[in-house]
Amino acid sequence: MFENISEKLERIFKGLKSRGLLKEEDVDTALKEIRLALLEADVNFRVVKDLVEKIREKAVGKEVLESLTPGQQVVKIVNDELCALLGGTSSRIMLSPNPPTVIMMVGLQGSGKTTTAAKLARLFKKEGRRPLLVACDLQRPAAIDQLMTLGQQLAVNVYFSRETKEPVLVARDSIKKAKTEANDIVILDTAGRLHIDEALMQELKDVKTAVAPNEVLFVADSMTGQDAVTIARQFNEQIGIDGIILTKMDGDARGGAALSIRAVTDKPIKFIGVGEKIDMLEPFHPDRIASKILGMGDVLSLIEQAQQSYDQKEAENLQKKILGDSFTFDDLREQLKKIRSMGSIESLLGMIPGFSKVKNLNVDEKEFVRTEAIINSMTRRERANHAILNGSRRKRIAQGSGTTVAEVNRVIKQYVELRKMLKMFKGGKGLKMPKLFPF
């Protein structure tokens, strides 16, 4: 995500920071490179022009050029302007004071609208709410079945009808159903097309008029770049949208859609999809995205993901085991699962300041799978007491896990090193992290 533009901006800023004194022509040269980097990232031309002008206006001021760290001052200005371009502050879904809150999902076919509706339902359920998913897409044959499957995975009710081809009727009846069943959130999954046409727009207008949704969210595939921006503008002009959800952000190395869509539509980006899994939908934080683009990492998001994976009681139990020197292979396996549930290691490293600049980390996600397979091939007694793992036992574990004895030896060695390190926590000695992760 934003990999291409981030690399180019880092190179530009490195040149600025290396200068003890900045001249106006130095800033102009850097701004030309920034303009080119943004255009190559598929950012809208007018958006680039306005952004560069705003940066220039502030960057050539006397207080910047004559400051002790002019290069860093310019970086701060770019960061502030990027943050403003992306919306400035996070925008949440406005909940109705009189439930249910009705959210209408709109967008073209293939943008990930149905999956995103389910991801949104999951977020609301985690907040203690009772969402109802509604299948208003009566054009695509498998749309109802897809939504029902996702609803079953989440244990969220799905309202649908196979007797009618009128999405307005389904939408109206779903509101009545929600009130009867005490669902406080209704998420309407509406139809899409491969392109904008009059029939689609009229259908969406009819649904919107019938149920008066509290929020109309446009779902866009960020991989389509400027096409997503153009389509968003058309949806906003014809239907009226309240916010945007960008999907497939994990695969968008350029980031043009994210950097353009807010400025073009004047509507906030509320969520981003960062993977296919049902839990990979995140609130959009302009300040964190701006920091990520500039290679400063996103520590706050990393902390939030960790908090979602670890609860207070689990953390206290783990602390007791560490202090009591009773950290076993079962505990190691559990911690590896927790780390994997937070997302890919590569994406987690990208949130840490400085790691985005490190090349050739050779992240091997399969290493986690092999390590878990080795631990799973141990008996309960072996997992509790590694001291009994002699040569014959290690050979059996290798055969059972489909690995080699050398790999089993490596995992055991890493585990022993980890236990030694954990002992040092009690003594407050200097720590050196053993190589436990696949990079």
C-alpha positions in Angstrom: 0.0 0.0 0.0 1.5 3.3 -1.2 4.8 1.5 -1.7 5.8 3.3 -5.0 5.0 6.8 -3.9 6.5 6.3 -0.5 9.9 5.2 -2.0 10.0 8.2 -4.3 9.1 10.7 -1.6 11.7 9.3 0.8 14.4 9.8 -1.8 13.3 13.4 -2.4 13.2 14.2 1.3 16.6 12.6 1.9 18.1 15.1 -0.5 16.3 18.0 1.2 17.4 16.9 4.7 21.0 16.5 3.7 21.2 20.3 2.9 22.2 22.6 5.8 20.6 25.5 4.1 17.6 25.6 1.7 17.1 28.1 -1.2 13.8 28.7 -2.9 15.1 27.0 -6.0 15.9 23.9 -3.9 12.3 23.7 -2.8 11.1 24.3 -6.4 13.2 21.4 -7.6 11.9 19.1 -4.9 8.3 20.1 -5.6 8.7 19.2 -9.3 9.8 15.8 -8.2 6.9 15.5 -5.8 4.5 16.5 -8.5 5.9 13.8 -10.8 5.8 11.2 -8.1 2.2 12.0 -7.4 1.2 11.9 -11.1 3.0 8.5 -11.5 1.0 7.3 -8.5 -2.2 8.0 -10.5 -3.3 10.9 -8.4 -5.8 13.2 -10.1 -4.0 16.1 -12.0 -6.0 18.9 -10.4 -5.5 17.4 -7.0 -1.7 17.3 -7.6 -1.7 20.9 -8.8 -3.6 22.2 -5.8 -1.5 20.1 -3.3 1.8 21.2 -4.7 0.8 24.9 -4.7 -0.3 24.7 -1.0 3.0 23.0 -0.1 5.0 25.6 -2.0 3.2 28.5 -0.4 4.2 27.3 3.0 7.6 25.8 2.2 9.3 28.9 0.7 8.5 31.1 3.8 11.4 32.8 5.5 10.8 30.9 8.8 11.3 27.6 6.9 14.3 28.5 4.7 16.2 30.0 7.5 15.4 27.5 10.2 17.9 25.1 11.7 16.3 22.1 10.0 14.6 23.4 6.9 14.5 19.9 5.2 12.5 18.5 8.2 10.2 21.6 8.1 9.3 20.8 4.5 8.6 17.2 5.4 6.3 18.4 8.1 4.5 20.7 5.7 4.0 17.9 3.2 2.8 15.6 6.0 0.2 18.2 7.1 -1.0 18.9 3.6 -1.3 15.2 2.8 -3.3 14.7 6.0 -5.6 17.6 5.0 -6.0 16.2 1.5 -7.1 12.9 2.9 -9.7 14.5 5.1 -7.9 15.8 8.1 -9.7 13.8 10.8 -11.3 10.4 10.9 -15.0 10.2 10.0 -17.3 7.7 11.6 -20.7 6.4 10.6 -23.4 8.6 12.1 -25.8 6.4 14.1 -29.5 7.3 14.3 -30.8 8.3 17.7 -33.9 6.3 16.7 -32.8 2.8 15.7 -32.4 1.2 13.3 -29.6 3.0 11.6 -29.9 2.3 7.9 -26.7 2.0 5.8 -27.0 1.7 2.0 -24.0 0.2 0.2 -23.6 1.3 -3.4 -21.0 0.7 -6.1 -20.2 -1.1 -9.3 -20.1 -4.9 -9.6 -16.8 -6.4 -8.6 -15.8 -3.6 -6.1 -16.3 -5.9 -3.1 -19.6 -4.5 -2.0 -21.2 -7.7 -0.6 -18.0 -8.7 1.3 -17.6 -5.2 2.6 -21.2 -5.2 3.9 -20.4 -8.3 5.9 -17.1 -6.8 7.2 -19.0 -3.8 8.3 -21.6 -6.0 10.1 -18.7 -7.7 11.9 -17.4 -4.4 13.2 -20.8 -3.4 14.5 -21.3 -6.8 16.1 -17.9 -6.4 17.9 -19.2 -3.1 19.3 -22.2 -4.9 20.9 -24.7 -4.0 18.2 -27.2 -6.2 16.4 -26.7 -5.7 12.7 -29.1 -7.1 10.0 -27.7 -7.7 6.5 -30.2 -7.2 3.7 -29.9 -8.8 0.2 -31.2 -6.0 -2.1 -29.0 -7.1 -5.0 -31.6 -9.1 -7.0 -29.7 -8.8 -10.3 -26.7 -11.0 -9.6 -27.9 -14.7 -9.3 -25.4 -15.7 -6.5 -25.7 -12.4 -4.5 -28.2 -13.7 -2.0 -26.4 -16.9 -1.4 -23.1 -15.1 -1.0 -24.6 -12.8 1.6 -26.2 -15.7 3.4 -22.9 -17.6 3.6 -21.1 -14.5 5.0 -24.0 -14.0 7.5 -23.6 -17.6 8.7 -19.9 -17.2 9.2 -20.5 -14.1 11.4 -23.7 -15.4 13.1 -25.5 -12.3 11.7 -29.1 -12.4 10.4 -29.7 -11.9 6.7 -33.0 -10.7 5.3 -33.8 -11.7 1.7 -36.7 -12.7 -0.5 -36.7 -15.0 -3.6 -40.3 -14.1 -4.4 -39.8 -10.6 -5.7 -37.4 -8.8 -8.1 -38.2 -5.4 -6.5 -35.3 -4.2 -4.2 -37.5 -1.4 -2.9 -39.9 -4.0 -1.4 -37.1 -6.0 0.2 -35.5 -2.8 1.6 -38.8 -1.6 3.1 -39.7 -5.0 4.6 -36.2 -5.3 6.1 -36.7 -2.1 8.1 -39.9 -3.6 9.5 -38.1 -6.8 10.3 -35.3 -5.0 12.1 -37.7 -3.1 14.3 -39.5 -6.4 15.2 -36.3 -8.3 15.9 -34.6 -5.3 17.7 -31.8 -5.0 15.1 -30.3 -1.5 15.6 -28.2 -1.6 12.3 -29.5 -2.4 8.9 -27.0 -2.8 6.0 -28.5 -2.8 2.5 -26.4 -4.7 -0.1 -27.6 -3.1 -3.3 -27.1 -4.2 -6.9 -24.2 -3.1 -9.1 -23.3 -3.3 -12.8 -20.1 -3.6 -14.7 -20.6 0.1 -15.6 -22.9 3.0 -14.7 -26.2 2.9 -16.6 -29.6 4.6 -16.2 -31.4 1.5 -14.9 -28.9 1.0 -12.1 -29.1 4.6 -11.0 -32.8 4.7 -11.0 -33.0 1.5 -8.9 -30.6 3.0 -6.3 -32.6 6.2 -6.3 -35.8 4.3 -5.7 -34.3 2.4 -2.8 -32.9 5.6 -1.3 -36.2 7.4 -1.5 -38.1 4.4 0.0 -36.0 3.9 3.1 -34.2 7.3 3.6 -30.9 5.7 4.7 -28.8 7.4 7.4 -25.7 6.8 5.4 -25.0 6.0 1.7 -21.5 4.5 1.4 -19.9 4.2 -1.9 -17.6 1.1 -2.2 -14.7 1.5 -4.6 -12.0 -0.8 -5.8 -8.8 1.2 -5.1 -6.9 -0.9 -7.7 -8.8 0.9 -10.5 -7.2 4.2 -9.7 -8.7 7.2 -11.4 -11.6 5.1 -12.7 -12.7 4.7 -9.0 -12.5 8.5 -8.6 -14.6 9.2 -11.7 -17.2 6.6 -10.8 -17.4 8.0 -7.2 -18.0 11.5 -8.5 -20.8 10.2 -10.8 -22.5 8.3 -8.0 -22.3 11.3 -5.8 -23.8 13.6 -8.4 -26.6 11.2 -9.3 -27.5 9.6 -6.0 -25.6 11.5 -3.3 -23.2 9.6 -1.0 -22.1 10.3 2.5 -18.8 8.4 2.6 -16.5 6.1 0.8 -15.0 2.6 1.5 -11.9 1.8 -0.4 -11.3 -2.0 -0.9 -8.2 -3.9 -2.0 -5.9 -1.3 -0.5 -3.4 -4.0 0.4 -2.8 -4.6 -3.3 -2.6 -0.9 -4.3 1.0 0.1 -4.4 0.3 3.4 -6.0 -2.4 4.9 -3.9 -3.8 7.3 -6.5 -7.5 6.6 -5.6 -7.0 7.2 -1.9 -5.2 10.5 -2.5 -7.7 11.8 -5.1 -11.2 10.5 -4.1 -11.7 12.7 -1.0 -10.7 15.9 -2.8 -12.8 15.2 -6.0 -16.0 14.1 -4.2 -15.6 16.2 -1.0 -16.8 13.1 0.9 -14.8 11.3 3.6 -13.1 7.9 3.3 -14.6 6.0 6.3 -13.0 2.6 5.9 -10.4 0.7 4.0 -10.3 -3.0 3.1 -6.8 -4.3 3.6 -7.3 -8.0 2.8 -9.8 -10.6 1.7 -10.5 -12.0 5.2 -13.7 -11.0 6.9 -11.8 -9.1 9.7 -9.7 -7.0 7.3 -11.7 -3.8 7.3 -10.1 -0.8 9.2 -11.3 2.7 10.0 -9.6 5.3 7.8 -7.2 7.6 9.7 -5.9 10.4 7.5 -3.0 11.3 9.8 -1.8 7.6 10.0 -2.0 7.2 6.2 -0.1 10.4 5.6 2.6 9.1 8.0 2.7 5.8 6.2 3.1 7.5 2.8 6.1 9.4 4.1 7.7 6.3 5.5 7.0 7.2 9.1 5.1 4.0 9.9 1.8 3.6 11.6 2.5 2.5 15.2 -1.0 3.4 16.5 -2.7 0.9 14.1 -0.1 -1.7 15.1 -1.0 -1.2 18.8 -4.7 -1.4 18.0 -4.3 -4.6 16.1 -2.3 -6.1 19.0 -5.0 -5.0 21.4 -7.7 -6.8 19.3 -5.6 -10.0 19.4 -4.7 -9.9 23.1 -7.1 -9.3 26.0 -6.1 -8.2 29.5 -6.6 -11.6 31.1 -4.5 -13.4 28.5 -1.7 -10.9 28.9 -1.8 -11.4 32.7 -1.7 -15.2 32.3 1.3 -14.9 30.0 3.1 -12.7 32.4 2.6 -15.2 35.2 4.0 -18.0 33.1 7.1 -15.8 32.2 7.7 -14.8 35.8 7.1 -18.4 36.9 9.5 -19.8 34.3 6.7 -22.1 32.9 6.6 -20.9 29.3 6.0 -24.1 27.2 5.7 -25.0 23.6 1.9 -24.7 23.9 2.4 -21.1 24.9 4.7 -20.4 22.0 2.2 -22.0 19.6 -0.5 -19.8 21.0 1.6 -16.6 20.6 2.4 -17.5 17.0 -1.3 -17.9 16.3 -2.0 -14.5 17.8 0.7 -12.8 15.6 -0.7 -14.5 12.5 -4.2 -13.3 13.3 -3.0 -9.6 13.3 -2.3 -9.9 9.5 0.7 -10.6 7.3 4.2 -10.0 8.8 5.1 -7.8 5.9 2.1 -5.5 6.6 2.9 -5.4 10.4 6.5 -4.5 9.7 5.3 -1.7 7.4 3.7 -0.1 10.4 7.0 0.2 12.3 9.0 3.4 11.5 12.1 2.6 9.5 11.1 -0.9 8.4 9.4 0.3 5.2 12.9 1.4 4.0 14.5 -2.0 4.6 14.8 -4.1 1.5 15.0 -7.8 1.0 13.6 -8.8 4.4 12.6 -12.1 2.8 9.5 -12.6 4.8 8.4 -16.2 4.7 4.9 -16.6 6.1 5.2 -20.4 5.6 7.8 -20.5 8.4 5.0 -20.0 10.9 3.1 -22.9 9.4 6.1 -25.2 9.6 6.8 -24.2 13.2 3.2 -24.8 14.3 3.3 -28.2 12.5 6.5 -29.2 14.4 4.9 -28.2 17.7 1.7 -30.0 16.8 3.7 -33.2 16.2 5.0 -33.2 19.7 3.2 -35.1 22.5 1.6 -33.2 25.3 4.5 -34.3 27.6 7.1 -33.1 25.1 5.4 -29.7 24.7 5.5 -29.3 28.4 9.1 -30.4 28.9 11.5 -29.8 26.1 14.4 -31.5 28.0 13.1 -34.9 27.1 13.4 -34.2 23.3 16.2 -36.6 22.5 17.3 -37.7 19.0 14.7 -40.4 18.4 11.9 -38.1 19.5 13.1 -35.3 17.2 13.2 -37.8 14.3 9.6 -38.8 14.9 8.5 -35.1 15.2 10.2 -34.4 11.8 8.4 -37.3 10.1 5.1 -36.3 11.7 5.3 -32.7 10.7 6.7 -33.2 7.2 9.9 -31.4 8.0 13.5 -32.3 8.6 15.4 -33.0 11.8 17.5 -29.9 11.2 14.3 -27.8 11.1 13.0 -29.4 14.4 16.4 -28.7 16.0 16.2 -25.1 14.9 12.7 -24.6 16.4 13.8 -26.2 19.7 16.9 -24.0 19.7 14.9 -20.8 19.2 12.5 -21.9 21.9 15.4 -22.4 24.4 16.8 -19.0 23.4 13.4 -17.4 24.0 13.1 -19.0 27.5 16.6 -17.6 28.4 15.5 -14.2 27.2 12.3 -14.4 29.2 14.3 -15.3 32.3 16.3 -12.0 31.9 13.1 -10.1 32.2 13.0 -11.0 35.9 16.6 -10.0 36.4 16.4 -6.8 34.3 19.4 -7.7 32.3 20.1 -6.4 28.8 18.0 -8.3 26.3 18.8 -9.5 22.8 15.8 -10.9 20.9 16.4 -14.3 19.4 15.5 -14.9 15.7 12.0 -16.3 16.1 10.3 -14.8 13.2 10.6 -15.6 9.5 12.5 -12.6 8.2 
